[in-house]
Structures are given as structure tokens and as C-alpha cells.
Amino acid sequence: MKKAIQTWALAAASAVLCLSAVSCGETQTLGGLTESEKEMKSIAEQYVPNVIYSTYGDLAKETGELYDLLAAAADGGVDALTQAQIDAICAKFLQARQSWEESEAFLFGAATDFGIDPHIDTWPLDPDGLATELSNAEKVAALRGEDGIAYAAAKLGQELLGFHGIEFILFRDGKNRTVAALQANEDHEAFAGKTVTGEQELIYAAAVAGDLRDNCYRLLVSWNPNAPKEYADRCEELEVATTVTGSDLTYGENLLGAAAAGSSYKTWQSAMASILIAGCSNICAEVADVKMGNAHSGEDVNYIESPYSKKSFQDFIDNILSIQYSLYGAAGATSAQAHSLMSFFKSQNYSGAASLQSALDASLAALKACQAKGAFVDIYTDASVQKAMDEISALDDEINKAADWILRQ
């Protein structure tokens, strides 16, 4: 499982935020918001809809479309499958994958509280377990159609669910699967001695994609009180929680209502620090120490994200971009918005603002240099990987310094 580092990071963040509630609460009770805190409120009002709602909105839409494409392919059967159809499914998968990776700087909240992150993004895939599941005709029959979504969610373990199960069906050696491959029996070494057809694989992929879609609908509904009705209706049908525990607030309402009665964020400083520590720092540490570090150090050479599509470096770049968008205040932003954390650091003369920007730029440049050399699964021992890990760790340090500074404002 990929989340070994996250429990520690969130616990540390909680401790820092509790301290901030003590140190900053006096301002709230004695005289309302300071000018600095008013700007923090404006930052949240920019960040929540333009980063979180926007990214999760794209993700929900794209995973819904991915399910529709895979369900149609499974229903039509492999004999009617075309290469154009496969290529369209692969393109949609990569689009949804990018939106997910660009959301990882805000895993705090629903993604963590509801266990959605490990449910849809655990690796490495268990190919031996998948071979056992798909060689059982009764289990494959249970995965067929819309009822198969519930079966997949309840009966398949995390190592067979989510993006990486679908990736295995759609990609091999960095390329889209071919019609010929899916019209033949599966030939991966884990399937030796078992007969599994491409049709059975498509049935499995469609069921898992339906579960992926449902969880991404839940992410958006849990944050955005104005999420599309069809997404909210699906969550209601599934009878899943979509509000902050012990509250009727969505996660977006909770963050936007910081320093007010009912919010879990007692001060605006704690809200900003949560974005930085539980969000941006957490994914920094995971990319450097776990996603890249486990394989590069030799601790676990099989612990490689997205090995079948060979998109690991793109995943890592998108993770760092999720930090950029969080700091800049808008999904896709290439410069800081007026009401954003990065603009705030500069306008308030935070001495580390330039170092933070430099560390962000260096991290992205180092990852792109790795990407130019080849796929992570092929070059994970290369010196360029250590260089990228070091740059990302330096970015992590700068983010934590910025959080410490903002807690004192």
C-alpha cells in the first residue's frame, strides 16, 4: 500500500494546527479578523472552488466517461472491439489519471477520512490475485453489468481495485493494448496455467471503473455542496457519508467557514497551515521518500506506480503541479492568482517566498529531466532520480517553513 507516510504527516499536521488554535484564538475573540486573516479568508475563497472543486469536478466527469466507454466495450464483446475504441479508452484513462494525480496536494479531507485514496490508488497491483479472480467463471459473472460494480467494491481487495487494475488491462510496456491481445488469452506470467480471455478482462475493468467513478463522485459531493445532482443521487443510492464527521457541513463549507462556529478549523491560520502541511507537504514527502525512494533505494524495487503505462514520472510531475496549483490558487495556473498563498507570501514580505518558488521550479525541472531519460520502471536507479528526490525534499522543507511562518501571523 502506498500510504505509509500519510498517517505520520497528518498526525504532525494536527498537532501543529492544535497549537495554532491556542496561539491565534485570542485575535478571533478580541477583535474579529485582522487584515492578514481577512486575506487568508480570501485565499480560501479562491482556493476551494478554483482548485478543489475544479479538479474534483474534472475527475468525476472523466471517470464517469471512462466507465461508460469500458462498459460499452464489455457489453459489445471483444469480437466487435476496434483499435480506435481501445485507444479512446486509454486516452480517457490517462486524462482521468492526470486529474487524480493533480488532486494529491489536497488528500486531507474526504479522500483520507473515507479511505478513498487507498481504495482507488493502491499499488503495486496483485497480478497473481487478479489471475485467480479472473480464472473463476462465477466471479467474472458476478462482475458483469451494473451489479458488478457493487461486487467489485465489496469483494475485490485494494490491490485489485482502482486505477492500477484498469491500467493493467489497458496498457503493457508503456503502450496501449491491441485488439489482437484482447481477442486472445491473457499471457502475463502471473496467468500461466490459467485461461483468462480479453472479454473477461474487459468485464473486470468495467466493474472496477464503475467503482472508481462512484468514489470520485463521492469526492466531489463531499467537498462541493453544489455538485451535480446525479452525483449526489448516486452517493445517496450507495448510502455513503459525504459530510465532515459529526457535522452536516461538506468539506468545502468546513474550510470556507474557518474561524466560525461549527468549523473544525478554529483559526484562519490553521486552515492555511492545513493546506500547506496536510496537503502540500504530505504529497512532497510521499513522492520523494516513498513513490521514488522505495524503488531507488532498493527497499522495494517492485513498488513502482503506473508500471504498465510507464507514466510514473508524469504522475510525479502532476503531484508537484498539484502543489503549484494549491500555492497559485487555481487548477492549471502558471502564475499566482491575486488571492493565493504565493501572492500572500510575497505581499507580506515573507523572507522565504523566493526560496519556496525556486524549490518548486527546481522540483519540476528535475522530474522533467528524469522523464526525458526514460520511464521510472526502467531507470529508477539513475542518479537523476536521486537529484529529483533531493529537490522535492528541499521543496518539502520550504513548505513547512512557510507553514510555520503563517501560523505566527
N, C-alpha and C positions, 0 to 999 in steps of 0.2 A: 504494500500500500504506500501511497506517495506522501501521506500527511504526517509523517513522524515529527516534523519540526513545528507543526502548526499549534499543537496543544501548548507547548512552551511559549511560543510567541504570543498567543492570545492571553495566557496567564500573566505574562510580563506586562502586556498592554493594560490588562485590567488593574494590575497593581499601580501602574503609573496613573491611570485615569482616576482611581480612587484618591490618590494623593492630590491630584489636581482639583477634585471636588472639594477637598478640605481647604486647599490653599487659595482657591479662587472664589469660593462660595460667598465670601463676605461682600465682594463687589456686587453680587446679584441682590443681596438683601438690603444693602445700604443705599444704593442709588441707581438701580436699574443698570442698563448696559453702558459700558464705556464706549468711546468711539472705536476702539480696537475691536471690541466684542460685536459691535454693530457690523463692522466689516466682515468678521467671521461668519455672522449670520448671512450676509450677502454671498459669501463664498459658498456656504451650504446651499443656498437657493440657486446658485449657478451649477454647482457640482451634482446635486442629487438628480435633477431632471436631465441635464445635458451629458452626464457621464453614465450614471447608473441606469436611469430609466431608458435612455437611448440605447445603451449596449445590450441590456437585457431584452429590450423590445426587438432589436435585430435578432438576437439569439432565439427568442421564442418563435418568431416568424420563420427563420431559416430552418430550425429543427422541425417545425411543422411541415414545411415544404419537403424536407428530406424524408420524413416519414411517408408523405403522400407518394413520392417518387419510388421509394422502396416497396411500399405496399402494392403499388401498381405493377411493379416488376415481378413481385412474388405471385400476385394474382394471375398475371399473364403467362407465367411459366418461362422456363429458360429457352424453350424451343422458339418462342416468339421474341426473345431478347435481342436487342441490337447493340452494337458498339456505341452508337450515339447515345443510346439510353444509359448505358453504363457510365459513359463519360460525363453525362449531365448529372448523374447521381454523385459521382466522385467530386465534381466541381461544387455541388451544393454542400457536400460533406465538408470540404475544405473551407468554404465560406462560413458555415456554422462553427467549425473548429476555431477559426480565427476570432469570431465574436466571443467564444467562450474564453480563449486564452487572453483576450483583451479585457476580460472581466475579473481576472485573478488578483488585481490590486484592491478589490472590494469583496473578498470572500467572507469578511466579517458580516454577520447578519444571517440571513436566511440560508445561504449556501452552507454555512458551518452549523448553525443551530439545528437545521433539519436534516443534516447528513447528506445533502445533495451533492456536494463536491466529491466525496469518495464514492458515492453511488454511481456517478456518471463519468468519473475520470480517474479510476484506479488502474495502475499498470504495475508490472507487466501483465499482459493477457496470459491466461492459463490455457494454452493450446491443447494440453492433454485433457483437461476437464471439458473443453469445448468438443473435442473429438468424441468423448464419452457421451456427452449430451446429444450431439447430432447423429450419432450412430444408433440412437434409441428411437425407433419409429413412433412409439407412443408419445414421447416427449416432443418430438418435432410436430406431431399432430396437434399437441396442446398449444404450440406456439403459433399456429395458423390463425389468421384473421384478427379482428379486434380483440377477441377474448385472449389472444396470445400475449397481448401487452401486459395484462394483469398477471398472467402466468410467468412471464419473464421477470417482472418486478418482484414477484414473491418467491420464485423458485430458483432463479439463477443468482449466483453469488456475484459480489462486486467485481471479481476478476473476469467475469464473462459479460458484464453489462457496459453500457455507456459507449463513449466514443471509440474506445480501443477494440471492442468486439466488432463494431461496424467496420473500423479501419482494416481489420484482418480480412474481412470478406471482400472489401473493395480494392485493396492495394496489395502489391507484392513487389519487393525490391525497388521501392520508390516509383512504381508505375501503376497505372490503372489496370485492374484485371481485364482480361479479354473475354470476349464471348466464348471462344473455344475453351478457355479454362473453366468457365462457369457451366458450360454444357457437358463437361467431363466430370469425373470424380475428383474430390479434393486430394492433392498429392503432397501436402505438407507432411514433414517427417512425423509429426505427432499423430497423424491419422493412419500411419502404417498398420495394416491388418484390419482396418475398418473401412467400410464403404459409406461414404457421405457424398451426396450429389450437390451440384451447384444450386439446384432447386431448394434443397433442404437448407443450404446456407442462406439463400435469399429470404426464406421464411423466418429464419432466426434473426437476420439483420433487420427485417421489417418490424418484428416484435420488439427488439431492443431499441430501434429508432422511435417507436411509439412511446416507450418508457422514457427515453431521453427527452422527447418532446414534452411529455407531461411534467417532467421535473423542471424544464426550462420555462414552461408556462407558470409553474408554481413560483419560480424565482421572481418573475416579473410581477405577478399578482401580490406576492409578499412584500414587495417594495412599493409598487405604484398603485395607489388607491383607484386610479382611473385606467387601469389595464383593460384591454378589450374584454367585452362581456363573455365571449366564447371561451377565453382563457379562464376567467373566474368561474364560469359554469362548469368547466372541466374539473377544476380544483374542488368545487363543491360536490361534483359527482364522485370524485375519488375520496372525499371526506378527509382531506388533509388540512393541517393547520397552515394559515397564511398570515398570521399576525405575531407580533412580539409576545413571547411567553408572559402570561399574566396580564395581558393588555389587549385592547381591541384596535391598537394602532398598527398600521403597516410599518415596515422598517423605514420607509421614506418619511412617513409622518413623524416617526420617533426621532430621526436625525434632524429633520427640519424644525422640530419642536424643542430642540435642546434648550436647557435652562428654564423650561416651563414645567408646570405641574404635569405629571404623567409620563414625561420622557425619562428614559434611563440615563440620558446624558445630563448631568447636573449643571454643567457649565459649557459655554461655547468653546473654551479651551480644551475640555475633554473630548468634545465632538471632533475638533480639528486633529487632536492627537490620535484619535481612533483611526481617522483616515490615513494618517501617516504611519502609525505603528502597527495596528492590527491589519491594516490594508497593505500599504506600500512596502514597509519593512518586511512583513511576513513573506511576501512573494519574492522579494530580493533574496532573503536567506534561503528560501526553498530552491530557487533557480541555481544559486551558486553552490550551496552545500549539499543539496540532495539531487536535484534533477541532473546537474552536471557532475557534481562531486562524487556521487556513488560510483559511477562508471569510471570516471577519470582516475580516481584514487585506487581502483581495483577492489574496493569494498564489495561491489556487486556489479559485475560487468554486464549483467542481463537487465539491469534497472535502467532501461532506456525508453523514453517516451516517444511515441509515434515512430516505431522502427519500420513498420511495413510501408508507410507512405514516405518515410525518410524526411519528415518535416520537423524534426526535433528542434533544429536551430530556429526555424520560423516560429515554433511555439515559444521559445525563449525570448525571441525578439518581441513577439506580441505581448508577452508577460511584462517586459520592460516598458513597452508602449502603454500598457495599462497604467503604469506608474506615471508616465508622461502625461497622459490624459487626465489623471487624477490631480496632478500638480497644476496643469494648464487650465482645467475647468471645463473641458468639452471633449467628447469622443472624437478622435481623428484630428485633434488640434495639433498644429505645428508651432504655435506660439501661445504665450499665456494670455488668457482672457482677462478682461479688466478686473473682474471679481473672481480671483483664483488664488490658490495658495502661493504660487510662484510670484504673482504680482504683489501679493501682500508682503512676502518676504523682502522684496525689493523696495516697496514704498515705505516700509517700516525700518529700513536700513539694517536688516538682519545681516550680520557680518559674514555668514556662511552662504548667502544666496548664490554668489558666483561659483563657489565650490560645489554646491548642490547641482547647479546647471551643468558644470563641467563634468561631474561624475556621471550624470545621466547621459550626456553626449558620448562620453568615453565607453560606457557600457554598451550602448547600441552599436558604436563603431567596432568594438571588439567582437561582438556577436556576428556582425555582418562580415568581418574578416574571417571568422571561423566558417561561416556559411559558404564563402567563396572557395574554401578549400575542399569542401565535400560535406557529406551527411554525417551527423554526430555518431551514428551507429558504426561508421567506417573510420572516423578519425578521433574518437573520444580520448585517446592517449596523447594527442598532439599538444605541443607547447602552447599553441594558440588558445586551446581550451582553458588552460591554467590562467593565461592572460585575461580571458573574459571573466573567469571566476573571480579573479582579483579585482577587476574593475567593478563588478557587480557588488562585491563585498564592500568596496570603498563607497559605492552609492548607498548601500545599506547604512554605513556609518554616518553619512551626511544626512540621511533621512532622520535617523534617530537624534542627531544633533539639532535638527530643525524642530523636531517634536519637543525636545527638552526646552528649546527657546520659546516655543509658542505656549507651553504650559506656564511660563513665567510672565506672560503678557497680561 
